[in-house]
Amino acid sequence: MKILIAPDSFKESLEALDVCHAVQSGFSQVFPDADYKLLPMADGGEGTSAVLSYVLGGRWKEVRVHDPLMRPIIAKYLLLPNATAVIEVAQACGLHLPTADERNPIVASTYGVGELIADALEEGAKRIIIGLGGSATNDAGLGMLMALGITFHDINDSLLTHGGGALASLHKLDNTNLHTKISDTVFEVACDVTNPLCGLLGASAVFGPQKALVRSKSIPWIKRSVTLRPYVDSMAMKTVNTLQSAGAAGGLGYAMMTFFKAQLKSGFDTVAEVAHLSQHIAEADLVITGEGKLDAQTAMGKVAGGISQIAKASRTPVIAICGSVDGLKPAQTSQFNVVMPSIQKSRYDR
């Protein structure tokens, strides 16, 4: 019997590969002669590059960059043998980098993300996969683009400072010095949110509170700057409020689509494609997946939901192991059997 173990991480408890080993250890006691295939998965957020490193190999590159508050840090990204780089924006502008008291999207910058991209381009990357998620920023890619050569000016032609608050003073931009290798590079952005850049479902309104927008008394700034009128051309402005995923990572999604011609894809779909997940599922007699909590988001591009859909097409049975189940109707769990570990359940029920 061929058993494919392909879980997501259990947030704040176990990385995906650790979950794989734990599941294999348990199942081996019952099915010692089974042929186990470990395929840790991710949905484009934190941990995506580690998963792809396990599946595809490659080498890690450490780079000295700037964090959201422009402090020097060491970040890393993955270089794959086929001239592909995998970059997680959270490495340079993650919400975990500033303390809770330091979080302030008015000044937080994505400059470090641009530094990682620039380094990957100099390493010869022709394809860059970017995982959007977990950012502490809301600058619509302002800092990232600065690091890659674009200059932003106010009405007096002075250069803008870092952070989303500076966008309120934006009068014009000059992209003549944008990194020359960008035009020859394919950018694929792995993203699991569909929020537009602006409006009630936009980057600031939906994700702003966790980045301390309200605490920083920035409501007037939100109303002014996230329209980004000087930032986009007249044609783009017609779609900016409906452009799917433009609001990802505080507007980084929109910047990448606009200046890199990036293709935004489901994070799970991106990882599944690179890891040849469909083929592995088709070859398996049983698939075991899971995540820390099965909830309403499971069926919206998360690992367990995506795997169940692929397995359904090949009629492969699926077991989902989780720490807790919240708000799922029976019809939403009918595509797989749900198992909740009783041992150390408190570690997973978060």
C-alpha positions as CSV (number, residue, x, y, z in Angstrom):
1,M,0.0,0.0,0.0
2,K,1.3,3.4,-1.0
3,I,0.6,6.2,1.5
4,L,1.2,9.8,0.7
5,I,1.7,12.1,3.7
6,A,1.2,15.7,2.6
7,P,0.2,18.0,5.4
8,D,0.5,21.8,6.0
9,S,2.3,23.0,9.1
10,F,0.5,23.1,12.4
11,K,0.9,26.8,13.1
12,E,3.0,27.6,16.2
13,S,3.4,23.8,16.9
14,L,5.0,21.8,14.1
15,E,6.5,22.5,10.7
16,A,5.1,20.5,7.8
17,L,8.0,18.1,7.6
18,D,7.8,17.5,11.4
19,V,4.1,16.6,10.9
20,C,5.1,14.2,8.2
21,H,7.5,12.4,10.4
22,A,5.0,12.2,13.3
23,V,2.2,10.8,11.1
24,Q,4.6,8.3,9.5
25,S,5.7,7.2,13.0
26,G,2.1,6.6,14.1
27,F,0.9,4.9,11.0
28,S,4.0,2.6,10.8
29,Q,2.9,1.0,14.0
30,V,-0.3,-0.2,12.2
31,F,1.0,-0.5,8.6
32,P,4.7,-1.3,9.0
33,D,5.0,-2.6,5.4
34,A,3.4,0.3,3.7
35,D,5.4,2.4,1.2
36,Y,5.4,6.0,2.7
37,K,6.0,9.1,0.6
38,L,6.6,12.3,2.6
39,L,5.5,15.5,0.8
40,P,5.3,18.5,3.2
41,M,3.1,21.2,1.7
42,A,2.5,24.9,2.1
43,D,0.1,27.5,0.7
44,G,2.5,30.3,-0.3
45,G,3.0,31.8,3.1
46,E,5.8,31.3,5.6
47,G,7.4,28.0,5.2
48,T,6.9,27.7,1.5
49,S,10.5,27.9,0.5
50,A,11.5,25.3,3.2
51,V,8.9,22.9,1.7
52,L,10.2,23.5,-1.9
53,S,13.8,23.0,-0.6
54,Y,12.8,19.6,0.8
55,V,11.0,18.6,-2.4
56,L,13.4,20.1,-5.0
57,G,16.7,20.6,-3.3
58,G,18.5,23.8,-4.2
59,R,20.7,26.0,-2.0
60,W,20.0,28.8,0.6
61,K,21.4,32.2,0.1
62,E,21.7,34.5,3.1
63,V,21.6,38.3,2.4
64,R,22.1,41.3,4.6
65,V,18.9,43.4,4.1
66,H,16.7,45.9,5.9
67,D,13.7,45.0,8.1
68,P,10.4,47.0,8.1
69,L,12.0,49.6,10.3
70,M,15.1,49.8,8.1
71,R,17.3,48.0,10.6
72,P,20.0,45.6,9.2
73,I,19.1,41.9,9.4
74,I,20.1,38.6,7.7
75,A,17.4,37.1,5.5
76,K,17.5,34.1,3.2
77,Y,15.9,32.8,0.1
78,L,16.1,29.6,-1.9
79,L,17.9,29.2,-5.2
80,L,16.8,26.2,-7.3
81,P,19.0,24.5,-10.0
82,N,16.8,25.7,-12.9
83,A,17.5,29.5,-12.4
84,T,14.5,29.8,-10.1
85,A,14.6,31.7,-6.8
86,V,12.0,31.4,-4.1
87,I,11.5,34.4,-1.9
88,E,9.2,34.8,1.1
89,V,8.5,38.5,1.7
90,A,8.1,37.8,5.5
91,Q,11.9,37.1,5.6
92,A,12.4,40.9,5.1
93,C,9.2,42.6,6.1
94,G,7.4,40.0,8.2
95,L,5.0,40.9,11.0
96,H,7.2,38.9,13.4
97,L,10.3,41.3,12.9
98,P,9.1,44.3,14.8
99,T,7.7,43.9,18.3
100,A,4.0,44.5,18.9
101,D,4.8,48.0,20.2
102,E,7.0,48.8,17.2
103,R,4.4,47.9,14.6
104,N,3.6,51.0,12.6
105,P,2.7,50.7,8.9
106,I,3.0,54.4,8.4
107,V,6.8,54.0,8.5
108,A,7.2,50.3,7.9
109,S,9.0,49.6,4.6
110,T,9.2,46.7,2.1
111,Y,12.8,47.9,1.1
112,G,14.3,44.6,2.2
113,V,12.1,42.6,-0.2
114,G,13.5,44.6,-3.1
115,E,17.0,43.9,-1.8
116,L,16.3,40.1,-1.8
117,I,14.9,40.4,-5.4
118,A,17.9,42.4,-6.5
119,D,20.3,39.8,-5.1
120,A,18.4,36.9,-6.8
121,L,18.6,38.8,-10.1
122,E,22.3,39.2,-9.7
123,E,22.5,35.4,-9.0
124,G,21.1,34.8,-12.4
125,A,17.5,34.0,-11.5
126,K,15.2,34.0,-14.6
127,R,12.1,33.0,-12.6
128,I,11.3,34.3,-9.2
129,I,8.5,32.7,-7.1
130,I,7.4,35.1,-4.3
131,G,5.4,34.0,-1.3
132,L,3.1,36.9,-0.2
133,G,1.9,36.8,3.4
134,G,2.7,37.8,7.0
135,S,3.9,41.3,6.2
136,A,4.1,44.2,8.7
137,T,3.8,46.7,5.9
138,N,1.2,48.7,4.0
139,D,3.3,50.7,1.6
140,A,2.0,49.2,-1.6
141,G,5.5,48.1,-2.5
142,L,7.0,51.6,-2.2
143,G,10.1,50.5,-0.4
144,M,10.6,47.4,-2.6
145,L,10.5,49.5,-5.7
146,M,12.9,52.0,-4.2
147,A,15.5,49.2,-3.7
148,L,15.1,48.3,-7.3
149,G,15.8,51.7,-8.7
150,I,12.4,53.6,-8.9
151,T,12.4,57.1,-7.3
152,F,9.3,58.7,-5.8
153,H,8.8,62.4,-5.5
154,D,6.5,64.8,-3.8
155,I,5.1,68.0,-5.3
156,N,8.4,69.8,-4.5
157,D,10.4,67.1,-6.3
158,S,11.8,65.9,-3.0
159,L,12.3,62.2,-2.6
160,L,9.7,60.4,-0.5
161,T,10.7,58.7,2.8
162,H,9.9,55.1,3.6
163,G,6.5,53.7,4.8
164,G,2.9,53.8,3.7
165,G,2.4,57.2,5.2
166,A,4.7,58.7,2.5
167,L,2.2,57.7,-0.2
168,A,0.0,60.6,0.8
169,S,2.7,63.0,-0.5
170,L,3.4,61.1,-3.8
171,H,3.2,63.4,-6.8
172,K,5.3,61.5,-9.4
173,L,7.6,58.6,-9.9
174,D,10.5,57.9,-12.2
175,N,11.1,54.3,-13.2
176,T,13.8,54.9,-15.8
177,N,16.4,53.3,-13.5
178,L,14.3,50.2,-12.6
179,H,16.6,47.2,-12.4
180,T,17.4,46.2,-16.0
181,K,17.0,42.4,-15.4
182,I,13.4,42.7,-14.2
183,S,12.0,42.8,-17.7
184,D,13.7,39.5,-18.6
185,T,12.5,37.7,-15.5
186,V,9.3,35.8,-14.9
187,F,7.6,36.6,-11.6
188,E,5.1,34.2,-10.1
189,V,3.4,35.4,-6.9
190,A,1.9,32.8,-4.6
191,C,-0.9,34.4,-2.7
192,D,-3.9,33.1,-0.8
193,V,-6.0,36.3,-0.4
194,T,-8.1,37.9,-3.0
195,N,-8.5,41.3,-1.5
196,P,-8.3,44.4,-3.8
197,L,-5.9,47.2,-3.1
198,C,-8.5,49.8,-1.9
199,G,-12.0,50.0,-0.4
200,L,-13.8,48.2,2.3
201,L,-12.2,44.9,1.4
202,G,-8.8,46.5,0.7
203,A,-5.4,46.0,2.2
204,S,-5.8,48.7,4.9
205,A,-9.3,48.0,5.9
206,V,-9.0,44.2,6.2
207,F,-5.4,43.6,7.3
208,G,-4.5,47.0,8.7
209,P,-5.7,46.3,12.3
210,Q,-3.1,43.5,12.8
211,K,-0.4,45.9,11.7
212,A,-1.5,48.6,14.2
213,L,-3.1,51.0,11.7
214,V,-5.8,51.9,14.2
215,R,-3.4,52.3,17.1
216,S,-1.2,54.6,15.0
217,K,-4.2,56.9,14.4
218,S,-3.9,56.6,10.7
219,I,-7.5,56.6,9.5
220,P,-7.1,60.0,7.6
221,W,-4.0,58.6,6.0
222,I,-5.9,55.4,4.9
223,K,-8.5,57.5,3.2
224,R,-5.9,59.6,1.3
225,S,-3.0,57.4,0.5
226,V,-4.4,54.0,-0.4
227,T,-6.2,55.4,-3.4
228,L,-2.7,55.7,-4.8
229,R,-3.8,57.9,-7.7
230,P,-0.3,59.1,-8.6
231,Y,0.9,55.6,-8.4
232,V,-1.1,54.0,-11.2
233,D,-2.1,55.0,-14.7
234,S,-5.6,56.0,-15.7
235,M,-6.4,52.6,-17.2
236,A,-5.3,50.7,-14.1
237,M,-7.3,53.0,-11.9
238,K,-10.5,51.6,-13.5
239,T,-9.7,48.2,-12.1
240,V,-7.7,48.9,-9.0
241,N,-10.6,48.5,-6.6
242,T,-11.6,45.1,-8.1
243,L,-8.2,43.7,-9.1
244,Q,-8.0,40.4,-7.3
245,S,-5.2,40.0,-4.8
246,A,-3.8,43.5,-5.4
247,G,-4.1,44.2,-1.7
248,A,-2.0,41.2,-0.7
249,A,0.9,42.0,1.7
250,G,-0.1,45.6,2.1
251,G,-0.3,46.3,-1.6
252,L,2.8,44.4,-2.6
253,G,0.6,42.3,-4.9
254,Y,-0.4,45.4,-6.9
255,A,3.1,46.7,-7.2
256,M,4.3,43.4,-8.5
257,M,1.5,43.1,-11.1
258,T,2.1,46.7,-12.2
259,F,5.9,46.9,-12.4
260,F,6.9,43.3,-12.8
261,K,4.0,42.0,-14.8
262,A,3.7,39.3,-12.2
263,Q,1.3,36.4,-12.4
264,L,-0.6,36.1,-9.1
265,K,-1.7,32.5,-8.4
266,S,-3.1,30.6,-5.5
267,G,-0.2,29.8,-3.1
268,F,-1.4,26.2,-2.8
269,D,-1.7,25.8,-6.6
270,T,1.8,27.2,-7.1
271,V,3.4,24.8,-4.5
272,A,1.3,21.9,-5.8
273,E,2.4,22.5,-9.4
274,V,6.1,22.8,-8.5
275,A,5.9,19.7,-6.3
276,H,4.0,17.6,-8.9
277,L,1.3,16.9,-6.2
278,S,-1.4,15.6,-8.6
279,Q,1.0,12.9,-9.9
280,H,1.9,11.8,-6.3
281,I,-1.8,11.7,-5.3
282,A,-2.7,9.6,-8.4
283,E,0.0,7.1,-7.5
284,A,-1.1,6.8,-3.9
285,D,-3.6,4.4,-2.3
286,L,-4.2,6.7,0.6
287,V,-3.5,10.4,1.2
288,I,-3.0,11.8,4.7
289,T,-3.1,15.6,5.0
290,G,-3.9,18.0,7.8
291,E,-3.4,21.4,9.4
292,G,-3.7,22.9,12.9
293,K,-7.3,23.8,12.5
294,L,-9.9,22.8,9.9
295,D,-12.3,25.8,9.5
296,A,-14.1,27.8,6.9
297,Q,-10.9,28.8,5.2
298,T,-9.9,25.2,4.6
299,A,-11.9,25.1,1.4
300,M,-10.6,28.5,0.3
301,G,-7.2,27.6,-1.1
302,K,-5.7,26.0,2.0
303,V,-3.6,22.8,1.8
304,A,-6.2,20.3,3.2
305,G,-9.0,21.6,1.0
306,G,-6.8,21.7,-2.1
307,I,-5.6,18.2,-1.6
308,S,-9.1,16.8,-1.0
309,Q,-10.2,18.3,-4.4
310,I,-7.3,16.8,-6.3
311,A,-7.8,13.4,-4.6
312,K,-11.5,13.5,-5.3
313,A,-10.8,13.7,-9.0
314,S,-8.6,10.5,-8.8
315,R,-10.9,8.8,-6.3
316,T,-8.1,8.5,-3.8
317,P,-9.3,8.4,-0.2
318,V,-8.1,11.2,2.1
319,I,-7.6,11.4,5.9
320,A,-7.2,14.9,7.4
321,I,-5.4,15.1,10.8
322,C,-6.0,18.3,12.7
323,G,-5.8,19.9,16.1
324,S,-9.4,21.3,16.0
325,V,-12.4,21.7,13.8
326,D,-14.2,25.0,13.9
327,G,-17.4,26.0,12.0
328,L,-17.3,23.4,9.3
329,K,-20.6,21.9,8.2
330,P,-20.8,18.1,7.6
331,A,-20.8,18.7,3.8
332,Q,-17.5,20.5,4.0
333,T,-15.8,17.5,5.7
334,S,-17.4,14.8,3.7
335,Q,-14.5,14.7,1.2
336,F,-12.1,13.4,3.8
337,N,-12.1,11.6,7.2
338,V,-11.2,14.0,10.0
339,V,-8.9,12.8,12.9
340,M,-8.2,14.9,15.9
341,P,-5.2,13.7,18.0
342,S,-6.1,13.3,21.7
343,I,-2.5,13.4,22.9
344,Q,-1.2,16.9,23.6
345,K,-4.2,18.3,21.9
346,S,-3.7,21.7,23.5
347,R,-0.5,22.1,21.4
348,Y,-2.5,22.1,18.2
349,D,-5.7,23.7,19.3
350,R,-4.7,27.3,18.7
